[in-house]
Amino acid sequence: MSGETGLYELLYELWMKERESSGLIALPKDLEDMIRDYVAQAKAYLRVSDKKSLSARLREAELQAVKKLAEELFTLRMEKIVKHAKEGRPSENLYGPEHQLYESLRRAITEYRERVKTLVEAAAYPDWRPIEARYELVAFLQDFPQIVGEDLETYGPFRKGDIAVLPPGNARALESRGVVRRIRVGEPAVEE
């Protein structure tokens, strides 16, 4: 790509593809650097040019258009990432900080859903309390290969319908991906 017009055209093309796609499209690996370089060059030009000249006003308008298009592209991508995290489905073609955004959202949504489940269970079984354990009981909703747990032990492979105990982090991660359903175990609360 050469020149600023090429960046505007590239951003416009990416934005159009992103709008038409239900998933995230692949972005050029160096897009962030291209945008940063363009903005730096445009600002350097504007610092030394006559602010009232036609070329300076055109460059300023072009800079604003590039910024707006980049913001629109990444806002559109953010909305898709939020939707994917909410649905619990993995997002492909994440770019740079989008990985962290997706994982943070997925984790927060999973924790929120767990709290709601706990609240509902507490209302349904007010005299019951959860049994505390180091591992979590899960039911597999699909076949799944062998894994190394967060405790560095090997688990699996698993078949759909298998019941297993897994470290809590692995159980939560697999549940958020729709691979397992965690099984809550409780017992009647005993007044002493």
Stockholm file with secondary structure:
# STOCKHOLM 1.0

chainA/1-192         MSGETGLYELLYELWMKERESSGLIALPKDLEDMIRDYVAQAKAYLRVSDKKSLSARLREAELQAVKKLAEELFTLRMEKIVKHAKEGRPSENLYGPEHQLYESLRRAITEYRERVKTLVEAAAYPDWRPIEARYELVAFLQDFPQIVGEDLETYGPFRKGDIAVLPPGNARALESRGVVRRIRVGEPAVEE
#=GR chainA/1-192 SS CCHHHHHHHHHHHHHHHHHHCSSCCCCCTTHHHHHHHHHHHHHHHHHHSCTTSHHHHHHHHHHHHHHHHHHHHHHHHHHHHHHHHHHTCCCSSCCTTHHHHHHHHHHHHHHHHHHHHHHHHHHHCTTEEECCCSSEEEEESSCBCCEECTTSCEECCBCTTCEEEECHHHHHHHHHTTSEEEECCEEECCCC
#=GC SS_cons         CCHHHHHHHHHHHHHHHHHHCSSCCCCCTTHHHHHHHHHHHHHHHHHHSCTTSHHHHHHHHHHHHHHHHHHHHHHHHHHHHHHHHHHTCCCSSCCTTHHHHHHHHHHHHHHHHHHHHHHHHHHHCTTEEECCCSSEEEEESSCBCCEECTTSCEECCBCTTCEEEECHHHHHHHHHTTSEEEECCEEECCCC
//
